[in-house]
């Protein structure tokens, strides 16, 4: 994933070489600022992949819907974003749907005690991963919201930091 994001820097350089920087529209930003959302992304992605090994793929996919609720809550708390009645209704509907999916998954795995513990652990890890992913989105907006940046540059730098961090983490975890 991070290698794919890193490739966006190549596309960004190609775009710059071809079209230049029209009217000097882009701000200069400290690349270290982009490392913060990259860390959230690393934590969230890693936990999601671990969670996928612990629960059914269908449950995993449906439970990922909580990202909307978590991001809305974090945006409310950290960005002061106002949620209107139709937002709250849709968030409640998502929570209700995700609750039923998680509940049915846990009840279905009750016939095998080890499967139940695995399913519960997978769901909890997935919810924690969604907190990191929501944190990534809010952190990007909070840190980079005042800049005018090319999306290819931001995604490419996030890929750069992700690859750099994983270059140290993967050998350590081996």
KEKE-3310 file (N, C-alpha, C; in steps of 0.2 Angstrom, whole numbers, plus 5000, padded with zeros to 4 digits):
npx = (5004:5009:5020:5013:5007:5019:5023:5015:5023:5032:5023:5019:5030:5032:5021:5023:5035:5029:5018:5022:5021:5007:5004:5010:5003:5004:5007:5022:5026:5031:5038:5038:5027:5018:5021:5014:5000:5003:5008:4997:4990:4998:4996:4982:4980:4988:4982:4969:4972:4976:4965:4957:4961:4956:4942:4927:4927:4916:4910:4920:4921:4908:4909:4918:4911:4910:4919:4914:4906:4915:4924:4916:4913:4926:4929:4919:4924:4938:4939:4928:4917:4901:4887:4872:4854:4851:4863:4865:4855:4858:4871:4866:4859:4869:4877:4867:4865:4879:4880:4871:4876:4889:4884:4877:4887:4895:4886:4884:4896:4896:4894:4906:4918:4932:4931:4922:4929:4939:4932:4926:4938:4943:4934:4935:4948:4947:4938:4946:4956:4949:4947:4960:4961:4951:4957:4967:4962:4956:4967:4975:4966:4967:4980:4985:4975:4976:4984:4988:4989:4995:4986:4993:5006:5004:4999:5009:5020:5015:5016:5030:5034:5027:5034:5047:5046:5041:5052:5060:5052:5048:5060:5063:5051:5053)
npy = (4994:5006:5008:5009:5022:5029:5029:5039:5051:5050:5052:5065:5072:5070:5077:5090:5092:5092:5102:5112:5124:5130:5147:5148:5142:5132:5129:5129:5115:5108:5092:5083:5085:5078:5065:5062:5059:5048:5039:5036:5030:5018:5012:5010:5002:4991:4985:4983:4973:4962:4960:4956:4943:4937:4937:4934:4937:4944:4950:4958:4967:4973:4979:4988:4999:5007:5017:5029:5034:5035:5044:5055:5058:5061:5072:5081:5082:5086:5095:5103:5102:5104:5093:5090:5086:5077:5071:5065:5056:5047:5042:5036:5026:5019:5014:5006:4996:4991:4986:4975:4967:4964:4958:4947:4940:4936:4929:4918:4912:4906:4893:4887:4889:4894:4900:4910:4919:4922:4929:4940:4946:4950:4959:4969:4973:4978:4988:4997:4999:5006:5018:5023:5025:5035:5044:5047:5054:5065:5071:5074:5084:5093:5096:5099:5107:5121:5123:5124:5111:5099:5085:5073:5075:5075:5062:5055:5058:5053:5040:5039:5041:5031:5019:5022:5021:5008:5001:5001:4995:4982:4973:4973:4967:4954)
npz = (5000:5005:4996:4984:4987:4988:4975:4970:4971:4961:4950:4954:4952:4938:4934:4938:4930:4918:4918:4927:4940:4942:4943:4955:4965:4975:4993:5003:5014:5029:5027:5038:5044:5038:5042:5053:5050:5043:5052:5060:5049:5047:5060:5060:5047:5050:5061:5056:5046:5054:5061:5051:5050:5060:5060:5051:5034:5028:5040:5044:5033:5034:5047:5045:5042:5052:5052:5047:5058:5068:5063:5061:5075:5080:5072:5077:5090:5089:5078:5080:5072:5067:5069:5060:5062:5052:5050:5062:5062:5052:5057:5068:5062:5055:5066:5072:5062:5061:5074:5074:5065:5071:5083:5078:5072:5083:5091:5082:5082:5094:5096:5095:5107:5106:5093:5096:5105:5096:5086:5093:5098:5085:5081:5090:5088:5075:5077:5085:5075:5066:5074:5073:5060:5058:5066:5058:5047:5053:5058:5047:5041:5051:5053:5040:5034:5032:5022:5004:4995:4983:4980:4975:4980:4994:4996:4991:4999:5011:5008:5007:5020:5026:5020:5024:5038:5040:5035:5045:5055:5051:5050:5063:5069:5064)
capx = (5000:5013:5024:5008:5007:5025:5023:5012:5028:5034:5018:5019:5036:5030:5016:5027:5039:5025:5014:5025:5017:5003:5003:5013:4997:5005:5011:5027:5024:5036:5036:5037:5020:5014:5022:5009:4994:5006:5009:4990:4988:5002:4993:4976:4981:4991:4977:4964:4974:4976:4958:4954:4963:4952:4935:4925:4928:4909:4909:4926:4919:4902:4911:4922:4907:4910:4924:4910:4904:4921:4927:4911:4914:4932:4928:4915:4928:4944:4938:4923:4912:4894:4883:4865:4849:4851:4869:4864:4850:4862:4875:4863:4857:4875:4878:4862:4867:4885:4879:4867:4881:4893:4880:4875:4893:4897:4881:4885:4902:4895:4894:4913:4921:4938:4929:4919:4934:4943:4928:4926:4945:4944:4929:4938:4954:4944:4935:4952:4959:4945:4949:4966:4960:4947:4962:4972:4958:4955:4974:4976:4963:4969:4987:4986:4970:4978:4989:4985:4994:4993:4985:4998:5012:5002:4998:5016:5024:5013:5019:5037:5035:5025:5039:5053:5044:5041:5059:5063:5048:5048:5065:5062:5046:5055)
capy = (5000:5012:5008:5012:5029:5032:5030:5046:5056:5050:5055:5072:5075:5070:5082:5096:5093:5093:5108:5117:5125:5136:5153:5147:5141:5127:5131:5124:5112:5104:5085:5080:5086:5072:5059:5061:5055:5041:5035:5034:5025:5012:5008:5007:4997:4985:4982:4980:4966:4957:4959:4952:4936:4934:4937:4932:4943:4948:4954:4963:4972:4977:4982:4994:5005:5012:5023:5035:5036:5037:5051:5061:5059:5064:5079:5085:5084:5090:5100:5107:5101:5103:5088:5091:5081:5071:5067:5061:5050:5042:5039:5031:5020:5015:5011:5000:4991:4988:4982:4969:4962:4961:4954:4940:4936:4934:4923:4912:4909:4904:4886:4885:4894:4897:4904:4916:4923:4925:4934:4946:4949:4953:4964:4974:4975:4981:4995:5000:5001:5012:5024:5026:5028:5041:5049:5049:5059:5071:5074:5077:5090:5098:5098:5101:5111:5128:5123:5122:5106:5094:5078:5068:5076:5073:5055:5052:5059:5048:5034:5039:5040:5024:5015:5023:5018:5000:4999:4999:4990:4975:4969:4972:4962:4948)
capz = (5000:5005:4989:4979:4988:4986:4967:4968:4971:4954:4946:4956:4949:4931:4933:4939:4925:4912:4919:4931:4946:4939:4947:4962:4970:4981:4998:5006:5020:5032:5026:5044:5046:5034:5045:5058:5048:5041:5058:5061:5044:5049:5065:5057:5042:5053:5065:5051:5043:5060:5063:5046:5051:5066:5060:5044:5029:5028:5046:5043:5028:5037:5053:5043:5041:5058:5051:5047:5065:5072:5060:5063:5082:5081:5069:5082:5096:5088:5073:5081:5066:5069:5066:5060:5063:5047:5051:5068:5060:5048:5061:5072:5058:5054:5073:5073:5057:5063:5080:5072:5061:5076:5087:5075:5071:5090:5092:5077:5084:5101:5096:5097:5112:5103:5088:5099:5107:5090:5083:5098:5097:5078:5080:5094:5085:5070:5080:5087:5069:5064:5078:5071:5053:5059:5068:5052:5043:5057:5059:5040:5040:5057:5052:5033:5032:5030:5016:4997:4993:4978:4983:4973:4984:5000:4996:4990:5005:5016:5006:5009:5028:5028:5018:5029:5045:5039:5034:5052:5059:5048:5052:5071:5070:5061)
cpx = (5004:5018:5019:5008:5013:5026:5020:5017:5031:5029:5018:5025:5035:5026:5019:5031:5035:5021:5017:5020:5013:5002:5006:5008:4999:5009:5017:5025:5030:5034:5035:5030:5015:5015:5017:5003:4997:5007:5002:4988:4992:4998:4986:4976:4983:4986:4971:4966:4974:4969:4955:4956:4959:4945:4933:4925:4921:4908:4914:4923:4913:4904:4915:4918:4907:4915:4920:4908:4910:4924:4922:4912:4921:4932:4924:4920:4934:4944:4933:4917:4905:4890:4875:4861:4850:4858:4868:4860:4854:4867:4872:4861:4863:4877:4874:4864:4873:4884:4876:4872:4886:4890:4879:4882:4896:4892:4882:4891:4902:4896:4901:4917:4927:4936:4926:4924:4938:4939:4927:4933:4946:4940:4932:4944:4952:4941:4941:4956:4955:4946:4955:4965:4956:4952:4966:4968:4957:4962:4976:4973:4965:4976:4988:4980:4971:4982:4985:4991:4991:4992:4990:5004:5010:5002:5005:5021:5022:5015:5026:5038:5033:5031:5045:5052:5044:5048:5062:5059:5048:5054:5065:5057:5048:5058)
cpy = (5006:5013:5011:5020:5032:5034:5037:5051:5056:5054:5063:5075:5076:5076:5089:5098:5095:5100:5113:5118:5132:5141:5153:5146:5136:5130:5126:5122:5108:5096:5081:5080:5080:5065:5057:5057:5048:5037:5032:5029:5018:5008:5005:5002:4990:4981:4979:4973:4961:4955:4955:4944:4933:4934:4935:4939:4947:4952:4959:4969:4976:4981:4989:5000:5010:5018:5030:5038:5039:5044:5056:5063:5063:5071:5083:5087:5088:5095:5105:5107:5100:5098:5090:5085:5075:5067:5062:5055:5045:5039:5034:5025:5016:5011:5005:4994:4987:4983:4975:4964:4959:4956:4947:4936:4933:4928:4917:4909:4906:4896:4883:4890:4897:4902:4911:4921:4926:4930:4940:4950:4953:4959:4970:4977:4980:4988:4999:5003:5007:5018:5027:5029:5034:5046:5052:5055:5065:5075:5077:5083:5095:5101:5102:5106:5118:5129:5122:5117:5101:5088:5073:5069:5074:5065:5052:5053:5054:5041:5033:5038:5033:5019:5015:5020:5010:4997:4997:4994:4983:4971:4968:4967:4955:4944)
cpz = (5000:4999:4984:4980:4986:4979:4965:4968:4964:4949:4948:4952:4941:4930:4933:4933:4918:4912:4923:4937:4944:4944:4954:4967:4976:4986:5000:5012:5022:5031:5032:5046:5043:5038:5050:5056:5045:5046:5060:5056:5045:5054:5063:5052:5045:5057:5061:5048:5048:5061:5057:5046:5056:5066:5052:5040:5028:5034:5046:5039:5031:5042:5051:5042:5047:5057:5050:5053:5069:5069:5062:5071:5083:5078:5074:5088:5094:5083:5075:5076:5069:5065:5066:5061:5058:5047:5057:5067:5057:5052:5066:5068:5057:5061:5074:5069:5059:5069:5079:5069:5066:5081:5084:5074:5078:5092:5088:5079:5091:5102:5097:5101:5109:5097:5090:5101:5101:5087:5087:5097:5090:5078:5084:5091:5079:5072:5082:5081:5066:5067:5075:5064:5053:5061:5063:5048:5046:5057:5052:5039:5045:5055:5045:5030:5030:5024:5009:4994:4987:4981:4981:4978:4991:5001:4995:4996:5011:5015:5008:5016:5029:5026:5023:5036:5045:5038:5040:5056:5057:5050:5060:5073:5068:5067)
residu = (UNK:UNK:UNK:UNK:UNK:UNK:UNK:UNK:UNK:UNK:UNK:UNK:UNK:UNK:UNK:UNK:UNK:UNK:UNK:UNK:UNK:UNK:UNK:UNK:UNK:UNK:UNK:UNK:UNK:UNK:UNK:UNK:UNK:UNK:UNK:UNK:UNK:UNK:UNK:UNK:UNK:UNK:UNK:UNK:UNK:UNK:UNK:UNK:UNK:UNK:UNK:UNK:UNK:UNK:UNK:UNK:UNK:UNK:UNK:UNK:UNK:UNK:UNK:UNK:UNK:UNK:UNK:UNK:UNK:UNK:UNK:UNK:UNK:UNK:UNK:UNK:UNK:UNK:UNK:UNK:UNK:UNK:UNK:UNK:UNK:UNK:UNK:UNK:UNK:UNK:UNK:UNK:UNK:UNK:UNK:UNK:UNK:UNK:UNK:UNK:UNK:UNK:UNK:UNK:UNK:UNK:UNK:UNK:UNK:UNK:UNK:UNK:UNK:UNK:UNK:UNK:UNK:UNK:UNK:UNK:UNK:UNK:UNK:UNK:UNK:UNK:UNK:UNK:UNK:UNK:UNK:UNK:UNK:UNK:UNK:UNK:UNK:UNK:UNK:UNK:UNK:UNK:UNK:UNK:UNK:UNK:UNK:UNK:UNK:UNK:UNK:UNK:UNK:UNK:UNK:UNK:UNK:UNK:UNK:UNK:UNK:UNK:UNK:UNK:UNK:UNK:UNK:UNK:UNK:UNK:UNK:UNK:UNK:UNK)
# end
